[in-house]
Amino acid sequence: MNTENISVFELAGEMGHEQVVYCHDEYTGLKAIIGIHNTSLGPALGGTRMWHYATEQEALNDVLRLSRGMTFKAAISGLNLGGGKAVIIGDAKALKSEALLRRFGKFVDSLSGKYITAEDVNMTTKDMEYISMETSHVTGLSESLGGGGDPSPVTAYGSYMGMKAAAKFAFGNDDLKDKKIAVQGVGNVGTHLVEYLVKENAKVYITDIYDDKLQKVALQYGVDVVGMDEVYDLDMDIYAPCALGATINDDTLSRLKCSVIAGAANNQLADENKHGLKLIEKGITYAPDFLINAGGLINVGMDYLGPYNRDRVFEHTQGIYDTCLDILKDAQTRNITAQEAAMDAAIKRINDAKERQGRM
């Protein structure tokens, strides 16, 4: 969709947003946008990312798209939270400072708890600490400060649970022993996922744009390395995208030789409808990304709702298995895509909440 000539009100209305907040501070150089998509289930929670966007319109598009996605991720995960997101415009290496982050924290605080921020791209737990100096509406602080710390192990665990559920649906059992699994992207989440798969004696292949990461993970876990483009032609059982979005597209779908797609990356389908239907035609079971990669949100959400308990977080995340299996069965029964079935379940939970509140 070409959004260049669409007003903020038209764009926000089309995507169903409640509020868009522009934040500016000349002294620190802060330029930020906070998108609050839906608060029917609770306050809008979503991370803040800092990125050197080419245009302010690009930043707006990103925050609106991401905040909308958080609404459905929270809903499908059974959390009493809404969807929000924030972007800070600028090169993190050149512009990020304690003063800028604290000024951003004041903007977050001015929303009186309607939006809760957390860590995202180019942000760290230390950055969350600076923001927390100005507002209590922040989560994802370090464990030393009583927070949940690094959410990547939980994200990986949820993706692993979703993968096992998809394997159960596709193969009749969820045993991953000897299954050929390609993990695309071995950042923090991908590496933790590799660890789970190796422990289950799967045959694991990895790829990444950074060769140093590849060699380190390959040596540590005894897995095989394949090229970034080569991975799409690999004879495998499961493809696990854990880095880039839109890797399921017109080109790759004609090449992929797998029975299951289940990974931690966001927005894996380049076109949700077109490529979701193509997956059905090819007989590939797809575990909806926003469902199975929700472990990180569960971690920071339960941290904010408190009191934080790591065991309880993993127990809640384990529920992704049953939810994913139910979604796949529902999609098959109704002859619709798994993505559509997952969206329907999330929207139903939101609408039920609206009805109870008399907001329909």
VOPAGU-2260 file (C-alpha; in pm, 1 decimal, decimal comma):
REM VOPAGU-2260
SITE   aa  ch    i         X         Y         Z
SITE  MET   A    0       0,0       0,0       0,0
SITE  ASN   A    1     131,8     343,7     -95,7
SITE  THR   A    2      99,1     557,1     216,4
SITE  GLU   A    3     285,6     869,1     102,6
SITE  ASN   A    4     -28,7    1076,9      40,4
SITE  ILE   A    5    -241,1     936,2     322,3
SITE  SER   A    6    -291,6    1150,8     632,5
SITE  VAL   A    7    -198,8    1023,8     977,5
SITE  PHE   A    8    -566,6    1011,8    1072,7
SITE  GLU   A    9    -659,9     810,3     764,3
SITE  LEU   A   10    -372,9     567,6     813,9
SITE  ALA   A   11    -433,7     521,4    1186,7
SITE  GLY   A   12    -806,3     482,1    1126,0
SITE  GLU   A   13    -753,6     225,6     853,5
SITE  MET   A   14    -532,7      16,9    1081,1
SITE  GLY   A   15    -759,6      61,9    1384,6
SITE  HIS   A   16    -531,0     267,6    1609,0
SITE  GLU   A   17    -656,8     450,8    1915,6
SITE  GLN   A   18    -375,9     702,1    1946,1
SITE  VAL   A   19     -54,1     817,3    1778,3
SITE  VAL   A   20     181,8    1033,3    1982,3
SITE  TYR   A   21     465,3    1242,2    1836,1
SITE  CYS   A   22     751,6    1320,2    2073,7
SITE  HIS   A   23    1008,0    1593,4    2005,3
SITE  ASP   A   24    1286,9    1747,1    2211,9
SITE  GLU   A   25    1525,6    1986,8    2044,2
SITE  TYR   A   26    1794,2    1979,1    2314,3
SITE  THR   A   27    1852,1    1600,3    2303,7
SITE  GLY   A   28    1756,4    1554,8    1938,5
SITE  LEU   A   29    1472,2    1322,7    2029,5
SITE  LYS   A   30    1222,9    1246,7    1755,4
SITE  ALA   A   31     993,8     958,5    1844,2
SITE  ILE   A   32     651,4     820,2    1762,4
SITE  ILE   A   33     439,9     607,5    1994,7
SITE  GLY   A   34     162,8     400,9    1839,9
SITE  ILE   A   35    -117,2     275,5    2065,4
SITE  HIS   A   36    -327,2      31,6    1867,7
SITE  ASN   A   37    -575,7    -124,9    2108,8
SITE  THR   A   38    -626,6    -123,9    2485,7
SITE  SER   A   39    -937,8    -343,6    2511,5
SITE  LEU   A   40    -752,9    -614,6    2703,6
SITE  GLY   A   41    -526,4    -383,3    2903,1
SITE  PRO   A   42    -253,6    -119,7    2866,9
SITE  ALA   A   43     -62,8    -125,1    2539,0
SITE  LEU   A   44     274,3    -295,9    2578,7
SITE  GLY   A   45     542,2    -302,0    2312,9
SITE  GLY   A   46     910,1    -229,6    2278,8
SITE  THR   A   47    1086,3      82,7    2163,1
SITE  ARG   A   48    1322,5      47,3    1869,4
SITE  MET   A   49    1575,6     302,9    1752,5
SITE  TRP   A   50    1638,4     312,8    1379,8
SITE  HIS   A   51    1784,4     544,3    1118,8
SITE  TYR   A   52    1470,0     566,6     905,6
SITE  ALA   A   53    1502,9     715,7     559,0
SITE  THR   A   54    1189,0     928,5     612,5
SITE  GLU   A   55     949,3    1014,2     892,4
SITE  GLN   A   56     673,5     846,0     690,6
SITE  GLU   A   57     872,4     522,4     699,1
SITE  ALA   A   58     900,9     552,4    1077,6
SITE  LEU   A   59     524,9     612,4    1107,2
SITE  ASN   A   60     446,2     311,3     888,3
SITE  ASP   A   61     675,2      93,7    1100,9
SITE  VAL   A   62     529,4     196,7    1435,2
SITE  LEU   A   63     171,0     153,7    1313,7
SITE  ARG   A   64     239,7    -189,3    1166,3
SITE  LEU   A   65     434,6    -311,2    1468,7
SITE  SER   A   66     188,6    -181,2    1730,0
SITE  ARG   A   67    -100,2    -349,4    1548,2
SITE  GLY   A   68      92,2    -676,6    1551,7
SITE  MET   A   69     146,9    -649,0    1927,1
SITE  THR   A   70    -229,5    -630,5    1985,0
SITE  PHE   A   71    -282,6    -969,1    1822,7
SITE  LYS   A   72      27,3   -1121,1    1981,3
SITE  ALA   A   73     -90,7   -1026,9    2331,2
SITE  ALA   A   74    -445,8   -1143,7    2260,9
SITE  ILE   A   75    -350,4   -1486,1    2121,4
SITE  SER   A   76    -109,0   -1533,9    2414,7
SITE  GLY   A   77    -381,3   -1490,5    2675,3
SITE  LEU   A   78    -224,8   -1176,5    2823,9
SITE  ASN   A   79    -438,1    -895,7    2963,4
SITE  LEU   A   80    -247,0    -639,9    2761,5
SITE  GLY   A   81    -303,0    -432,1    2452,0
SITE  GLY   A   82     -76,8    -351,4    2161,1
SITE  GLY   A   83     163,7     -62,6    2133,8
SITE  LYS   A   84     505,5      19,8    1996,5
SITE  ALA   A   85     745,8     313,5    1982,4
SITE  VAL   A   86    1019,1     417,2    1742,4
SITE  ILE   A   87    1297,7     666,1    1803,7
SITE  ILE   A   88    1423,8     813,0    1476,9
SITE  GLY   A   89    1802,2     830,3    1440,1
SITE  ASP   A   90    2129,1     642,4    1434,1
SITE  ALA   A   91    2158,8     474,1    1773,8
SITE  LYS   A   92    2539,2     484,4    1768,0
SITE  ALA   A   93    2548,3     858,3    1702,7
SITE  LEU   A   94    2239,7     992,6    1879,9
SITE  LYS   A   95    2150,9     768,9    2173,3
SITE  SER   A   96    2231,4     915,2    2514,6
SITE  GLU   A   97    2108,7     901,6    2871,5
SITE  ALA   A   98    1951,5    1246,0    2830,5
SITE  LEU   A   99    1761,1    1145,4    2516,6
SITE  LEU   A  100    1631,6     824,5    2674,6
SITE  ARG   A  101    1524,6    1000,3    2991,7
SITE  ARG   A  102    1343,7    1264,0    2787,0
SITE  PHE   A  103    1166,8     983,5    2601,1
SITE  GLY   A  104    1078,5     834,5    2940,5
SITE  LYS   A  105     900,7    1158,8    3031,5
SITE  PHE   A  106     684,1    1130,8    2718,0
SITE  VAL   A  107     598,7     770,6    2808,7
SITE  ASP   A  108     510,7     883,1    3161,2
SITE  SER   A  109     278,5    1154,3    3026,3
SITE  LEU   A  110      53,7     879,2    2890,2
SITE  SER   A  111     -24,7     770,6    3249,3
SITE  GLY   A  112      20,7     399,2    3192,1
SITE  LYS   A  113    -172,8     365,8    2867,9
SITE  TYR   A  114     155,7     266,1    2700,4
SITE  ILE   A  115     427,2      49,9    2855,8
SITE  THR   A  116     764,3      38,8    2685,9
SITE  ALA   A  117    1029,9    -232,1    2670,5
SITE  GLU   A  118    1346,4    -329,6    2484,3
SITE  ASP   A  119    1352,4    -368,9    2106,0
SITE  VAL   A  120    1595,9    -322,8    1814,9
SITE  ASN   A  121    1906,2    -118,3    1907,2
SITE  MET   A  122    1789,4     -85,7    2267,6
SITE  THR   A  123    1928,7    -261,0    2575,5
SITE  THR   A  124    1829,5    -336,3    2933,4
SITE  LYS   A  125    2060,6     -48,2    3033,6
SITE  ASP   A  126    1856,5     184,1    2809,8
SITE  MET   A  127    1540,7      65,2    2984,8
SITE  GLU   A  128    1709,1     155,8    3312,5
SITE  TYR   A  129    1756,5     516,1    3193,0
SITE  ILE   A  130    1392,9     533,8    3078,5
SITE  SER   A  131    1278,7     394,5    3414,0
SITE  MET   A  132    1438,9     693,8    3587,1
SITE  GLU   A  133    1151,9     903,2    3447,9
SITE  THR   A  134     860,8     657,1    3439,2
SITE  SER   A  135     738,9     339,4    3605,3
SITE  HIS   A  136     568,5     235,8    3280,2
SITE  VAL   A  137     864,2      34,7    3154,5
SITE  THR   A  138     947,0    -334,2    3170,8
SITE  GLY   A  139    1232,7    -561,4    3069,5
SITE  LEU   A  140    1479,2    -426,8    3324,5
SITE  SER   A  141    1786,6    -629,5    3415,9
SITE  GLU   A  142    1758,0    -912,9    3666,7
SITE  SER   A  143    1981,3    -717,5    3904,9
SITE  LEU   A  144    1703,1    -456,0    3924,1
SITE  GLY   A  145    1435,0    -719,9    3978,3
SITE  GLY   A  146    1328,0    -743,2    3614,7
SITE  GLY   A  147    1298,2   -1036,2    3377,6
SITE  GLY   A  148    1624,6    -964,7    3198,8
SITE  ASP   A  149    1701,9   -1101,4    2853,4
SITE  PRO   A  150    1376,1   -1225,8    2693,4
SITE  SER   A  151    1546,1   -1422,4    2412,0
SITE  PRO   A  152    1554,6   -1760,1    2595,3
SITE  VAL   A  153    1177,9   -1735,2    2647,4
SITE  THR   A  154    1116,5   -1635,5    2285,4
SITE  ALA   A  155    1321,1   -1935,8    2174,1
SITE  TYR   A  156    1131,4   -2169,6    2408,6
SITE  GLY   A  157     795,2   -2053,3    2274,2
SITE  SER   A  158     915,8   -2100,7    1916,0
SITE  TYR   A  159    1037,4   -2448,9    2010,2
SITE  MET   A  160     696,7   -2531,4    2160,6
SITE  GLY   A  161     523,5   -2403,9    1846,1
SITE  MET   A  162     758,3   -2609,0    1627,6
SITE  LYS   A  163     681,8   -2924,5    1823,9
SITE  ALA   A  164     307,3   -2858,2    1793,8
SITE  ALA   A  165     341,6   -2810,1    1416,9
SITE  ALA   A  166     545,3   -3131,9    1396,8
SITE  LYS   A  167     271,1   -3314,4    1587,4
SITE  PHE   A  168      15,5   -3185,6    1336,1
SITE  ALA   A  169     226,4   -3262,7    1027,7
SITE  PHE   A  170     400,4   -3586,5    1125,2
SITE  GLY   A  171     166,4   -3739,4    1384,5
SITE  ASN   A  172     410,5   -3695,2    1674,8
SITE  ASP   A  173     622,8   -3412,4    1811,2
SITE  ASP   A  174     951,5   -3602,4    1837,6
SITE  LEU   A  175    1218,1   -3399,1    1657,5
SITE  LYS   A  176    1488,8   -3667,1    1675,1
SITE  ASP   A  177    1660,7   -3705,4    1336,7
SITE  LYS   A  178    1440,1   -3434,9    1182,6
SITE  LYS   A  179    1634,0   -3212,1     942,4
SITE  ILE   A  180    1582,1   -2856,5    1065,3
SITE  ALA   A  181    1726,6   -2538,8     913,8
SITE  VAL   A  182    1753,3   -2238,9    1147,8
SITE  GLN   A  183    1790,2   -1915,1     953,5
SITE  GLY   A  184    1952,9   -1659,2    1183,6
SITE  VAL   A  185    2156,8   -1744,7    1491,2
SITE  GLY   A  186    2126,3   -1431,4    1699,7
SITE  ASN   A  187    2029,5   -1469,9    2064,6
SITE  VAL   A  188    1691,6   -1632,6    1990,4
SITE  GLY   A  189    1815,6   -1854,6    1708,6
SITE  THR   A  190    2108,0   -1980,5    1915,8
SITE  HIS   A  191    1883,3   -2075,4    2207,1
SITE  LEU   A  192    1652,5   -2254,7    1962,6
SITE  VAL   A  193    1948,9   -2449,3    1821,8
SITE  GLU   A  194    2032,1   -2561,0    2175,0
SITE  TYR   A  195    1681,1   -2702,7    2225,2
SITE  LEU   A  196    1694,2   -2884,0    1890,9
SITE  VAL   A  197    2038,5   -3034,0    1948,1
SITE  LYS   A  198    1927,7   -3166,1    2287,1
SITE  GLU   A  199    1647,2   -3346,0    2107,0
SITE  ASN   A  200    1897,8   -3497,8    1861,1
SITE  ALA   A  201    1762,5   -3319,9    1555,7
SITE  LYS   A  202    1986,0   -3281,2    1249,3
SITE  VAL   A  203    2039,4   -2903,5    1253,5
SITE  TYR   A  204    2159,7   -2671,0     978,1
SITE  ILE   A  205    2226,3   -2302,3    1040,4
SITE  THR   A  206    2274,0   -1991,1     829,4
SITE  ASP   A  207    2333,0   -1624,4     905,8
SITE  ILE   A  208    2470,7   -1311,1     740,2
SITE  TYR   A  209    2745,8   -1295,2    1005,1
SITE  ASP   A  210    3011,0   -1560,3     954,7
SITE  ASP   A  211    3160,2   -1519,0    1303,6
SITE  LYS   A  212    2824,0   -1607,2    1462,7
SITE  LEU   A  213    2786,2   -1907,1    1234,2
SITE  GLN   A  214    3125,7   -2050,1    1317,0
SITE  LYS   A  215    3080,2   -1996,7    1690,8
SITE  VAL   A  216    2740,4   -2170,1    1702,0
SITE  ALA   A  217    2852,7   -2447,8    1466,2
SITE  LEU   A  218    3153,3   -2522,5    1686,7
SITE  GLN   A  219    2956,9   -2500,7    2012,0
SITE  TYR   A  220    2670,3   -2728,5    1907,1
SITE  GLY   A  221    2820,9   -2941,8    1631,4
SITE  VAL   A  222    2573,6   -2832,9    1363,0
SITE  ASP   A  223    2620,8   -2780,9     988,5
SITE  VAL   A  224    2652,3   -2443,0     815,6
SITE  VAL   A  225    2474,5   -2363,5     488,0
SITE  GLY   A  226    2471,7   -2049,1     273,9
SITE  MET   A  227    2207,9   -1776,3     309,0
SITE  ASP   A  228    2056,7   -1855,8     -30,9
SITE  GLU   A  229    2137,9   -2226,9     -24,1
SITE  VAL   A  230    1903,8   -2280,2     272,6
SITE  TYR   A  231    1595,0   -2248,4      50,1
SITE  ASP   A  232    1704,2   -2545,9    -160,9
SITE  LEU   A  233    1791,8   -2767,5     134,5
SITE  ASP   A  234    1617,9   -3103,1     165,7
SITE  MET   A  235    1471,6   -3051,6     513,5
SITE  ASP   A  236    1174,0   -3136,8     731,0
SITE  ILE   A  237    1139,8   -2801,9     908,9
SITE  TYR   A  238    1238,4   -2449,5     807,6
SITE  ALA   A  239    1282,3   -2211,8    1103,4
SITE  PRO   A  240    1321,7   -1844,9    1000,5
SITE  CYS   A  241    1463,5   -1658,1    1300,3
SITE  ALA   A  242    1595,0   -1335,0    1151,3
SITE  LEU   A  243    1458,5   -1160,4     844,2
SITE  GLY   A  244    1092,2   -1105,2     768,7
SITE  ALA   A  245     922,7   -1193,1     438,6
SITE  THR   A  246    1147,3   -1492,6     367,7
SITE  ILE   A  247     837,4   -1683,0     255,5
SITE  ASN   A  248     773,3   -1519,9     -79,6
SITE  ASP   A  249     719,2   -1590,7    -449,8
SITE  ASP   A  250    1081,2   -1691,0    -503,2
SITE  THR   A  251    1141,0   -1906,0    -196,3
SITE  LEU   A  252     807,4   -2087,2    -203,8
SITE  SER   A  253     894,9   -2241,5    -537,7
SITE  ARG   A  254    1218,0   -2373,3    -385,8
SITE  LEU   A  255    1134,7   -2472,7     -28,7
SITE  LYS   A  256    1136,8   -2846,4      33,8
SITE  CYS   A  257     996,7   -2886,8     383,5
SITE  SER   A  258     683,2   -3006,8     561,4
SITE  VAL   A  259     677,5   -2747,9     840,0
SITE  ILE   A  260     765,2   -2379,8     877,6
SITE  ALA   A  261     804,2   -2268,2    1237,8
SITE  GLY   A  262    1041,3   -1994,5    1349,7
SITE  ALA   A  263    1084,8   -1685,4    1563,0
SITE  ALA   A  264    1106,7   -1415,1    1292,3
SITE  ASN   A  265     830,7   -1155,8    1261,8
SITE  ASN   A  266     619,2   -1111,5     946,6
SITE  GLN   A  267     750,9   -1427,1     778,1
SITE  LEU   A  268     489,7   -1423,8     501,1
SITE  ALA   A  269     559,1   -1154,2     240,9
SITE  ASP   A  270     184,4   -1156,7     166,3
SITE  GLU   A  271     -25,9   -1316,6     440,1
SITE  ASN   A  272    -317,7   -1415,6     215,7
SITE  LYS   A  273    -137,1   -1508,2    -105,6
SITE  HIS   A  274     150,7   -1698,2      50,9
SITE  GLY   A  275     -61,7   -1847,1     327,9
SITE  LEU   A  276    -279,6   -2009,3      61,3
SITE  LYS   A  277      26,8   -2119,4    -135,1
SITE  LEU   A  278     155,6   -2302,0     173,1
SITE  ILE   A  279    -171,1   -2496,3     189,2
SITE  GLU   A  280    -138,6   -2586,6    -180,4
SITE  LYS   A  281     213,9   -2716,1    -118,4
SITE  GLY   A  282     104,8   -2912,1     188,9
SITE  ILE   A  283     332,2   -2717,1     423,9
SITE  THR   A  284     219,5   -2672,0     785,1
SITE  TYR   A  285     278,6   -2312,8     895,8
SITE  ALA   A  286     296,5   -2215,2    1263,3
SITE  PRO   A  287     180,7   -1848,5    1273,2
SITE  ASP   A  288     480,0   -1635,3    1367,8
SITE  PHE   A  289     303,8   -1389,3    1598,9
SITE  LEU   A  290     171,5   -1684,1    1799,1
SITE  ILE   A  291     484,6   -1890,6    1847,6
SITE  ASN   A  292     733,7   -1603,7    1889,3
SITE  ALA   A  293     530,2   -1446,3    2169,8
SITE  GLY   A  294     756,9   -1573,8    2447,9
SITE  GLY   A  295     941,4   -1242,5    2469,9
SITE  LEU   A  296     615,1   -1053,3    2512,7
SITE  ILE   A  297     499,1   -1305,2    2771,7
SITE  ASN   A  298     824,9   -1248,6    2959,5
SITE  VAL   A  299     804,9    -868,3    2971,4
SITE  GLY   A  300     426,7    -871,7    3014,2
SITE  MET   A  301     436,8   -1096,0    3318,4
SITE  ASP   A  302     730,0    -891,3    3445,4
SITE  TYR   A  303     517,1    -574,9    3430,7
SITE  LEU   A  304     200,7    -736,2    3568,0
SITE  GLY   A  305     417,7    -897,2    3838,5
SITE  PRO   A  306     541,9   -1027,1    4061,8
SITE  TYR   A  307     793,3   -1172,7    3816,8
SITE  ASN   A  308     853,5   -1545,4    3841,7
SITE  ARG   A  309    1072,9   -1712,3    3577,8
SITE  ASP   A  310     916,0   -2055,9    3624,2
SITE  ARG   A  311     567,5   -1910,8    3581,6
SITE  VAL   A  312     678,7   -1733,1    3263,5
SITE  PHE   A  313     805,4   -2057,7    3108,7
SITE  GLU   A  314     491,0   -2239,7    3219,2
SITE  HIS   A  315     273,9   -1979,6    3045,5
SITE  THR   A  316     495,6   -1992,0    2736,3
SITE  GLN   A  317     463,6   -2370,4    2724,6
SITE  GLY   A  318      93,8   -2311,4    2654,5
SITE  ILE   A  319     193,9   -2199,0    2303,1
SITE  TYR   A  320     209,0   -2571,8    2217,1
SITE  ASP   A  321    -161,8   -2634,4    2282,6
SITE  THR   A  322    -270,0   -2302,2    2130,5
SITE  CYS   A  323     -71,4   -2366,7    1813,3
SITE  LEU   A  324    -208,9   -2718,6    1776,5
SITE  ASP   A  325    -564,6   -2590,5    1826,3
SITE  ILE   A  326    -511,5   -2318,2    1563,3
SITE  LEU   A  327    -374,7   -2565,7    1308,1
SITE  LYS   A  328    -668,1   -2801,2    1362,0
SITE  ASP   A  329    -915,7   -2512,9    1335,0
SITE  ALA   A  330    -756,0   -2393,3    1011,3
SITE  GLN   A  331    -777,8   -2743,0     864,1
SITE  THR   A  332   -1142,6   -2785,6     969,2
SITE  ARG   A  333   -1245,3   -2448,7     823,9
SITE  ASN   A  334   -1017,5   -2479,7     519,0
SITE  ILE   A  335    -848,0   -2146,5     587,6
SITE  THR   A  336    -485,9   -2046,2     641,4
SITE  ALA   A  337    -325,8   -2090,5     983,1
SITE  GLN   A  338    -250,5   -1717,3     988,3
SITE  GLU   A  339    -619,6   -1640,7     935,5
SITE  ALA   A  340    -727,5   -1885,7    1205,9
SITE  ALA   A  341    -480,8   -1731,1    1452,7
SITE  MET   A  342    -600,0   -1379,2    1368,9
SITE  ASP   A  343    -963,2   -1486,6    1415,4
SITE  ALA   A  344    -883,6   -1626,0    1761,9
SITE  ALA   A  345    -702,5   -1307,0    1863,7
SITE  ILE   A  346    -978,5   -1079,8    1731,2
SITE  LYS   A  347   -1246,4   -1285,5    1906,8
SITE  ARG   A  348   -1072,8   -1239,1    2242,4
SITE  ILE   A  349   -1047,4    -863,6    2181,0
SITE  ASN   A  350   -1411,0    -834,2    2071,9
SITE  ASP   A  351   -1529,2   -1036,8    2372,8
SITE  ALA   A  352   -1348,0    -788,3    2596,2
SITE  LYS   A  353   -1504,1    -493,7    2412,2
SITE  GLU   A  354   -1849,8    -645,1    2451,7
SITE  ARG   A  355   -1800,4    -688,3    2826,1
SITE  GLN   A  356   -1696,5    -323,2    2842,2
SITE  GLY   A  357   -1993,8    -210,8    2632,6
SITE  ARG   A  358   -1763,8     -79,8    2358,4
SITE  MET   A  359   -1891,5    -276,8    2057,2
